[in-house]
Amino acid sequence: MKRVLIADDAAFMRMSLKRILDKNGFEIAGEAENGRIAVSKYKELKPDIVTMDITMPEMSGLEALKSIKEIDPEAKVVVISAMGQEVMVREAIMLGAKSFIVKPFKDDHVIKTLNKVLNIETQ
């Protein structure tokens, strides 16, 4: 079972992602409400993949992504961002994000994207 760290400052987004991932066979390794906590939990939990919001307090998703990639260059991070943040999404990809998902998202798109990044074949 693949372990996921969910980083988003909005509790309802974390709950929504947890519901989608639980239902599709992912294990929720942990949650973070800001980038600083995401980096700390990444070090502690060593998840298989991270979903990372861009706009968060204390430390942005981009800063957290950069820190996580410094800790683990092989880290698999998927950025989840609201529409209209194309510049930040491009920056995230340049910093090493493996993919991105635009909010609002569809359940099947989230699962397909994470499976693709994790190289899991879906039927």
Helices and strands as residue ranges (DSSP letters): E 3-7, H 11-23, E 27-32, H 35-45, E 49-53, H 61-71, E 77-82, H 86-95, E 99-103, H 107-117
